[in-house]
Amino acid sequence: MGARSLRLVLIAGEPSGDALGAPLIAGLRELAPEVEVSGVGGPLMQAEGLESLFPMEDLAVMGLAEVVPALPRILRRLRQAAAHVAAARPDALVTIDSPDFCLRLAARARAAQPGLRTIHYVAPSVWAWRPGRAARMARVIDHVLALLPFEPPYMTAAGMGCDFVGHPAAAVPPAGPGVAAAFRAAHAIAPEAPVVLALPGSRRGEVARLSARFGATLGLVAAARPGLRVVLPTVRGVAGQVAEEVRGWPVAPVIVGPGRDGAAAKAAAFAAADAAIAASGTVSLELAAAGVPMVIGYDASPLTRLMARALLKVDTVTLVNLVSGTRAVPEFLGAACTPAAMAPALAALLAPGPARAAQEAAMAVTMERLGRGGPRPGLRAARAVLAALGRPAAAG
């Protein structure tokens, strides 16, 4: 008699969660072929067979000023997701990133089904701010899948199980020089032209706040490097907004859209780049995986900025800096996120020198510590999920 079907509800609320959820689904299918998944995800999770209950972008908001006008929609989606969990009666609810939404969902699901097992993928950054979040999370979460190697002790101290499963960025091999050359040729970029990636965020609020500043920064750098070309990979949900925002940029970017071949085109763009200016977030690890030195710029609404300044416990928010134990990546946050400040730091990365060499070393250390060369993070995460549920895994 075959094994009883394993039913899981997976919920991801933004592109970073979608990028974690898809390899997790693939790993689950490899280790537990009978698994049935449902829930909410983006194009990557949908490509692995998930039928999303509603568009994932409905949940992708950040900061108090952004959440308030979106609150009716978010609450409607919360009720819809909770009703689905109650009807599906899964073996576990696996929430991925987006803690504000996901932990509320876990609380509702637990209230309706007290014995429900709950797993959250991405540990809260209690080492950075709001350490009490781990204890509050433990009220509704049984087990955590951590992306960073120093996170499990914080979770276990709060009463949850936790496994470090590695970061997906470390599992992506950099594209080769042939891919980079083909990208440049396809977009009429000369082999010797300096190429800078512009990555103003995956959320509407981020794009609105950062795009003009990033454009002005690139204009200052281009004034000293007349052949500079800019490439802007974007994601579904903000692609139209990005196209509108960059119309006034002093350097017209090549926009890499989120279409059918979006992931491959993004990888090719990263391979072709010499440096990047990016919003703070997971993208810093994607750049590190591709070996692209970066400048990080970020700003939030005035209220969110004030709260962050009061609550932050670390002197850097860039993951490459945190994982490597260096401060090699320059970051310009809040009021410091200005073109005049960012342009010199970006220009310094376009030629060999101490700034570029320090980042190259830090990026290599980061990838090693995040599991490069080891088992795929999605497979490790799937194995951790099955172990937390006491389910045997097929060979893999």
KABELVEN-V157255 format. One record per helix or strand. SS is the DSSP state (A for helix, B for strand). FROM is the first residue (numbers start at 1). LEN is the number of residues. If there is no record, write none. Layout:
ss=<SS:SS>
from=<FROM:FROM>
len=<LEN:LEN>
//
This chain:
ss=<B:A:B:A:B:A:A:B:A:B:A:B:A:B:A:A:B:A:B:A:B:A:B:A:B:A:A:B:A:A:A:A>
from=<7:15:36:43:52:56:64:92:99:117:133:143:152:161:168:177:195:204:229:239:254:262:275:283:294:302:319:330:334:339:354:377>
len=<6:17:5:5:1:4:25:5:14:5:6:4:6:4:4:10:5:21:5:10:3:11:4:8:5:10:6:4:3:12:16:12>
//
